[in-house]
Amino acid sequence: MQSKHLIVALLAATAVSAFAADTYNIDPNHTYPSFEADHMGMSVLRGKFTKTGGTIVLDRAAKTGALDITIDATSLDFGNEKLNAHAKTADMFDVVKFPTAHYKSKSVTFKGDTPVAVEGELTLHGVTKPVTLAISKFKCIMHPMLKREVCGADASAEFSRSDFGIGFGVPKFAPEVKLAIEVEAIKQN
């Protein structure tokens, strides 16, 4: 009789684990947070961070998820070495004092089994504030070379850099920032 209960318990555990959350590691070669910021009302400066890591957890059946992403602020790149050097100083990002930025989710909103928004907190320049990411594109595939599931998304948000203590040039330079993130993440084994 005990073995019958053990078999039922194992089957139940297997069924539950089949629908458990999946964890994905950020692929640093396909993940680039980029941003747009005003340049004295004349043009838009565009930059990106080239080093990002972290994890994404998705449970499509339960419609839940979590993000924990760290951005290496020292990898800031405007495509202009002089501007990169200035942006890394205490005038702006102060990467010596604040070498990383961090985003941690509080909740993920799904439409069907697709995540469409993330409520979370961004820590930038030593300040933590709520930032909502809108997900405009999301897709998972069995990667032909990696032979594992890989999910990708495009997400965006807008915030005021002044809220994070980066007030250089305001009001000559508007403080609004548009954030765009291309992200791919590889399912853990």
N, C-alpha and C positions, 0 to 999 in steps of 0.2 A: 504494500500500500504506500510506503514512504517513497518508493521509486516513482510511482505514478504522480505523487505530489511534486516531486523534484522535476519531472518532465514537464508538467504543467507550468511550474515556476520558471523553468528555463525558456519555454516557449513564450511566456508572457514577457520575460526580460528581453528576449530577442525581438519581439514585436515592438516593444517600447524603444529599444535602441535603434531600430530601423527608422524611426521617425524623430530621432534625437537631433539636436542642433549640430550643424557642421561648422568647423573652424577653418578659416582660410588665412594664410599668411600673405601680407601685402607683397606684391612683386615689385621690388624697387626699380626694375628696368622698364616697367610699364605704368608707373604711378608718378604723376607730377602735379602737385598743387600749383596753379598759376594765378596771377592776380592782375587787375587793371587799376590804375590810380591816376588821378588828374595831374597834368603838368601845366599849371598856371592857366587853365582854361583853354590852352592852345591845342593840346593833344593829349593822348592817353599813353602813359607809361605802362609797359607790360613786362612782367617778370615771372619767374618761377623758382621753385625750390627743387633741386635735383636729387636730394637724398631723403627718402621717406621710408618708414617701416611701421609695422604693427600688425594687428589681427582684426578680422571681421568674423563674427559669429552669426549664422543664420539658421533659423528654424522656420522653414516655409510652412510646415503643417500647423505650427502654433502661431504663426505670423508674429514672430519676435526676432530680435537681433540685437547686436551690440557692435560698436566700433571702438577701437582703441588705437589711435594713430599718433605717431611721433614724427615731427618734421625737423630735420637738421637745418636750423636757421642760418648756419654758416655756409650752406649750399645755395644761398640766394644768388640768382643770376638774371640780370637785366639784358645780358648780351653786350654790356658796356663796362669794361673793367673799372673805369673811373667812377661811374655811378655805383657799381657793386661795392667798391671800397668805401664810398661815402655812406651808402645805405646800411652798411654793417657797423658803423660807428655809433656812439652814444646819441648822436643827433636823431637816429631813426631806430633801427632794430637792436642796437647795442648787443651784438652777438657774443661779445666776451662775457658779459654779465648774464645774458639770456640765450644760450646756445641752441635751445630747442623750443619749438612750439608743440602744443599737444591738443588733440581733439578727443574727447571721450563722450560717447553717446549716453543719453538717458532713456530714449525710446526710439523705436523705428515704426513708421507707419507703412502698412502694406495696402495695396489694391490688388485683390486676388492673392496670388503667391509672389507678387513683385513688390519689393520695397520702393516707395515713392518719396519718402522724406525721413529725415533723421533729426530729432531734437537732441541737442547736446551742449557741451561747454567747450569753448576754445580758450586755451591759455596761450597768450601771446605777449611778449615783452613783460612777463611776470604778472599779468592781469588775466583773470578768468571771467568770462562773460558768456551768456547763452548765445548760441548761433545755431540756426536751423539750416540744414542742407536740403535742398530740393534735388531729387534724383530724376533726371530727364531720360536716362537710358540705363537699362540693366539687362544683362544677358549672361547665362552660364552655358558653357560648352565643354565637351570632353576634348581637351587639348590634344591635337594630333601628335605632337612631339613629346609632351610631358606624360601623356597617358593618364592624366588626372583631370578632374573637373577644375576649370578656371572660370571665375566670374569677373565681369567687368562692368563698370558703370561710369556715367558722367554725372557729376553733382555740382551744384553751385550755391552760392550764398552772397549776401551783401551785408556789410557792416561798416561802422565808422572806426577808422584807425585811432582817432582821438580817444575813443572809449577804452582803448588798450594802452594809452599813454604815449602814442606815437603822434605827436602834434607838430612835427617839423613843417614849417612853411604855411601853416593854417593862419589866416584864411586865403592867402594867395593860392595855395594848393588845396583844393577841396578834400575833406577827410574821408569821403566815401570810397570804399574799396569793393570791387567785384571779385569774388573768388570763384575759380573754376577748377575742378579736380577731375582728372582722368585717372582712374584707378583700375588695376587688375589684381586679383588675389588668387592664390593657388590653394586648393583644398589640401588640408593635412591628411596624411595617411591614417 
